[in-house]
Amino acid sequence: MKKNKIKLTKNKKKVIKYINKQQYSIKEALYTLKKISFVKFDESIDVAIRLGKVKDYNVIKGVVNLPNGTGKKNCILAIVDKENEQSSKLAGANYSGLHYIEKIKSGWWDKNINIVISMPKLMSKLSLVGKILGPKGLMPNPSINTVSINPEKTIKEIMLGSVSFKSDRYGIIHLSIGKVSFLHKYLLENFNELIKNITKNISSSSKGNYIHNIYISTTMSIGLLLDIKSFDT
């Protein structure tokens, strides 16, 4: 009996041709990901950083200003007082105002919202919708720069490439560093700034946290394991 041969599609052959290493330098990985991107949209370049531990694992979180942005269009809800409502809107917020607390309580929501910012003096009022924003991962938090006394400045920083990161319960930080269409130079600058920032946050946290491994992928591709010895962590 003849065995049925597995037929590989043109795209799968393309992937096999370029995926030929166990570990990659960041430059090699970016080159390879661009080569195997065959979908009809501009994919994100995503990084997954797994933190190791010696003792108890602590959450690592912070904010990084990517010099070239992520290429992602943000939808910002600014829950601010009347004085800052118009300036937040002009700075780039899609929705702005204190009345959105009641709207959210009543069931309103725009599924495109991916950032919610507010002000310290409003946090007690914001607790009324904490059970709604919390599960979405959108509850404003000063440690990730979404609670600010100057919401206009914060919004402008976000528009220019400021993004927050937080390790999940498995000790993994997920973040996009740009799009496939970005120049290699811009992706490298974003990646290096991210690693620099996360390393700083690890060193200032409790003992025992370190970078265990890093995978990089596009939206639709498999992840490529980076050789962390090829760059300074």
LOVEXTI-964005 format. One record per residue (C-alpha): residue number from 1; residue in three letters; y, x, z. Coordinates in steps of 0.2 Angstrom, whole numbers. Last residue first. Layout:
<pts>
[NUM, 'Ala', [Y, X, Z]];
...
</pts>
This chain:
<pts>
[233, 'Thr', [208, 100, 144]];
[232, 'Asp', [212, 114, 131]];
[231, 'Phe', [204, 112, 114]];
[230, 'Ser', [189, 117, 106]];
[229, 'Lys', [179, 117, 122]];
[228, 'Ile', [180, 98, 122]];
[227, 'Asp', [169, 97, 107]];
[226, 'Leu', [172, 80, 101]];
[225, 'Leu', [158, 67, 99]];
[224, 'Leu', [161, 56, 83]];
[223, 'Gly', [160, 37, 86]];
[222, 'Ile', [153, 25, 73]];
[221, 'Ser', [165, 17, 61]];
[220, 'Met', [174, 0, 60]];
[219, 'Thr', [190, 2, 70]];
[218, 'Thr', [190, 21, 67]];
[217, 'Ser', [181, 33, 79]];
[216, 'Ile', [184, 46, 92]];
[215, 'Tyr', [172, 51, 106]];
[214, 'Ile', [177, 61, 121]];
[213, 'Asn', [166, 69, 135]];
[212, 'His', [166, 72, 153]];
[211, 'Ile', [184, 74, 157]];
[210, 'Tyr', [187, 77, 175]];
[209, 'Asn', [188, 68, 192]];
[208, 'Gly', [181, 77, 207]];
[207, 'Lys', [196, 78, 218]];
[206, 'Ser', [208, 64, 220]];
[205, 'Ser', [223, 61, 208]];
[204, 'Ser', [236, 73, 203]];
[203, 'Ser', [224, 83, 192]];
[202, 'Ile', [218, 68, 184]];
[201, 'Asn', [235, 61, 179]];
[200, 'Lys', [240, 78, 172]];
[199, 'Thr', [224, 78, 162]];
[198, 'Ile', [228, 61, 155]];
[197, 'Asn', [245, 66, 150]];
[196, 'Lys', [240, 82, 141]];
[195, 'Ile', [225, 73, 132]];
[194, 'Leu', [237, 59, 126]];
[193, 'Glu', [250, 72, 120]];
[192, 'Asn', [237, 82, 111]];
[191, 'Phe', [230, 66, 102]];
[190, 'Asn', [247, 60, 97]];
[189, 'Glu', [252, 77, 90]];
[188, 'Leu', [235, 78, 81]];
[187, 'Leu', [237, 60, 73]];
[186, 'Tyr', [255, 65, 67]];
[185, 'Lys', [249, 81, 59]];
[184, 'His', [234, 73, 51]];
[183, 'Leu', [246, 61, 42]];
[182, 'Phe', [244, 43, 47]];
[181, 'Ser', [235, 31, 35]];
[180, 'Val', [220, 30, 46]];
[179, 'Lys', [231, 23, 60]];
[178, 'Gly', [237, 29, 77]];
[177, 'Ile', [232, 36, 94]];
[176, 'Ser', [222, 20, 100]];
[175, 'Leu', [217, 20, 118]];
[174, 'His', [201, 18, 128]];
[173, 'Ile', [199, 26, 145]];
[172, 'Ile', [181, 26, 152]];
[171, 'Gly', [177, 27, 170]];
[170, 'Tyr', [164, 14, 170]];
[169, 'Arg', [175, 2, 179]];
[168, 'Asp', [189, 4, 166]];
[167, 'Ser', [201, 19, 165]];
[166, 'Lys', [219, 14, 163]];
[165, 'Phe', [231, 18, 149]];
[164, 'Ser', [249, 13, 145]];
[163, 'Val', [258, 15, 129]];
[162, 'Ser', [275, 22, 124]];
[161, 'Gly', [277, 23, 105]];
[160, 'Leu', [295, 19, 100]];
[159, 'Met', [293, 0, 103]];
[158, 'Ile', [286, 3, 120]];
[157, 'Glu', [301, 15, 124]];
[156, 'Lys', [313, 1, 118]];
[155, 'Ile', [305, -12, 129]];
[154, 'Thr', [306, -1, 144]];
[153, 'Lys', [325, 2, 141]];
[152, 'Glu', [328, -16, 140]];
[151, 'Pro', [317, -20, 155]];
[150, 'Asn', [328, -9, 166]];
[149, 'Ile', [323, -12, 184]];
[148, 'Ser', [305, -10, 178]];
[147, 'Val', [288, -17, 180]];
[146, 'Thr', [277, -14, 164]];
[145, 'Asn', [278, 5, 167]];
[144, 'Ile', [259, 8, 169]];
[143, 'Ser', [260, 11, 188]];
[142, 'Pro', [274, -2, 190]];
[141, 'Asn', [261, -16, 185]];
[140, 'Pro', [264, -32, 175]];
[139, 'Met', [248, -43, 174]];
[138, 'Leu', [242, -41, 156]];
[137, 'Gly', [223, -37, 158]];
[136, 'Lys', [219, -55, 151]];
[135, 'Pro', [210, -58, 168]];
[134, 'Gly', [226, -54, 177]];
[133, 'Leu', [238, -64, 167]];
[132, 'Ile', [230, -81, 171]];
[131, 'Lys', [226, -78, 189]];
[130, 'Gly', [243, -69, 192]];
[129, 'Val', [253, -85, 185]];
[128, 'Leu', [260, -89, 202]];
[127, 'Ser', [261, -71, 207]];
[126, 'Leu', [275, -69, 194]];
[125, 'Lys', [287, -77, 207]];
[124, 'Ser', [283, -64, 220]];
[123, 'Met', [285, -51, 206]];
[122, 'Leu', [302, -56, 201]];
[121, 'Lys', [312, -43, 211]];
[120, 'Pro', [302, -29, 204]];
[119, 'Met', [306, -34, 186]];
[118, 'Ser', [294, -40, 172]];
[117, 'Ile', [284, -34, 157]];
[116, 'Val', [270, -42, 147]];
[115, 'Ile', [261, -33, 133]];
[114, 'Asn', [248, -39, 121]];
[113, 'Ile', [254, -56, 116]];
[112, 'Asn', [246, -61, 100]];
[111, 'Lys', [236, -75, 108]];
[110, 'Asp', [253, -85, 112]];
[109, 'Trp', [251, -95, 127]];
[108, 'Trp', [257, -111, 135]];
[107, 'Gly', [245, -120, 147]];
[106, 'Ser', [258, -128, 159]];
[105, 'Lys', [257, -113, 171]];
[104, 'Ile', [261, -102, 156]];
[103, 'Lys', [277, -113, 152]];
[102, 'Glu', [282, -112, 171]];
[101, 'Ile', [282, -93, 171]];
[100, 'Tyr', [290, -93, 154]];
[99, 'His', [306, -100, 161]];
[98, 'Leu', [310, -82, 168]];
[97, 'Gly', [315, -77, 150]];
[96, 'Ser', [311, -67, 135]];
[95, 'Tyr', [298, -69, 121]];
[94, 'Asn', [296, -58, 106]];
[93, 'Ala', [304, -43, 115]];
[92, 'Gly', [312, -31, 104]];
[91, 'Ala', [328, -23, 112]];
[90, 'Leu', [338, -39, 107]];
[89, 'Lys', [326, -50, 116]];
[88, 'Ser', [327, -39, 132]];
[87, 'Ser', [346, -39, 130]];
[86, 'Gln', [346, -58, 129]];
[85, 'Glu', [335, -61, 145]];
[84, 'Asn', [342, -47, 156]];
[83, 'Glu', [355, -58, 165]];
[82, 'Lys', [345, -73, 165]];
[81, 'Asp', [330, -65, 174]];
[80, 'Val', [315, -57, 166]];
[79, 'Ile', [298, -61, 160]];
[78, 'Ala', [297, -51, 145]];
[77, 'Leu', [283, -56, 133]];
[76, 'Ile', [280, -42, 120]];
[75, 'Cys', [270, -44, 104]];
[74, 'Asn', [266, -26, 98]];
[73, 'Lys', [263, -21, 80]];
[72, 'Lys', [251, -6, 80]];
[71, 'Gly', [256, 10, 71]];
[70, 'Thr', [251, 19, 86]];
[69, 'Gly', [268, 28, 89]];
[68, 'Asn', [272, 46, 82]];
[67, 'Pro', [277, 55, 98]];
[66, 'Leu', [265, 45, 109]];
[65, 'Asn', [274, 42, 125]];
[64, 'Val', [260, 41, 138]];
[63, 'Val', [259, 29, 153]];
[62, 'Gly', [247, 30, 168]];
[61, 'Lys', [230, 26, 175]];
[60, 'Ile', [215, 35, 182]];
[59, 'Val', [205, 24, 193]];
[58, 'Asn', [195, 33, 207]];
[57, 'Tyr', [177, 38, 206]];
[56, 'Asp', [169, 43, 222]];
[55, 'Lys', [161, 60, 223]];
[54, 'Val', [158, 73, 209]];
[53, 'Lys', [164, 62, 195]];
[52, 'Gly', [165, 62, 176]];
[51, 'Leu', [178, 53, 165]];
[50, 'Arg', [174, 46, 148]];
[49, 'Ile', [187, 47, 135]];
[48, 'Ala', [186, 34, 121]];
[47, 'Val', [199, 37, 107]];
[46, 'Asp', [203, 25, 93]];
[45, 'Ile', [210, 28, 76]];
[44, 'Ser', [215, 11, 70]];
[43, 'Glu', [210, 5, 53]];
[42, 'Asp', [222, 1, 38]];
[41, 'Phe', [213, -13, 29]];
[40, 'Lys', [201, -14, 14]];
[39, 'Val', [187, -5, 23]];
[38, 'Phe', [180, 12, 16]];
[37, 'Ser', [185, 24, 30]];
[36, 'Ile', [171, 38, 29]];
[35, 'Lys', [183, 52, 22]];
[34, 'Lys', [197, 48, 35]];
[33, 'Leu', [185, 49, 49]];
[32, 'Thr', [179, 66, 43]];
[31, 'Tyr', [196, 74, 42]];
[30, 'Leu', [200, 67, 60]];
[29, 'Ala', [184, 73, 67]];
[28, 'Glu', [186, 91, 59]];
[27, 'Lys', [204, 92, 66]];
[26, 'Ile', [198, 86, 84]];
[25, 'Ser', [184, 99, 83]];
[24, 'Tyr', [167, 91, 80]];
[23, 'Gln', [150, 89, 89]];
[22, 'Gln', [133, 84, 83]];
[21, 'Lys', [137, 88, 65]];
[20, 'Asn', [132, 81, 48]];
[19, 'Ile', [142, 64, 47]];
[18, 'Tyr', [150, 67, 30]];
[17, 'Lys', [136, 64, 18]];
[16, 'Ile', [128, 51, 29]];
[15, 'Val', [144, 41, 29]];
[14, 'Lys', [146, 41, 10]];
[13, 'Lys', [128, 36, 8]];
[12, 'Lys', [131, 21, 20]];
[11, 'Asn', [146, 17, 9]];
[10, 'Lys', [136, 17, -7]];
[9, 'Thr', [123, 6, 1]];
[8, 'Leu', [106, 14, 6]];
[7, 'Lys', [90, 6, 1]];
[6, 'Ile', [76, 8, 13]];
[5, 'Lys', [60, 12, 4]];
[4, 'Asn', [46, -1, 5]];
[3, 'Lys', [30, 8, 9]];
[2, 'Lys', [17, 7, -5]];
[1, 'Met', [0, 0, 0]];
</pts>
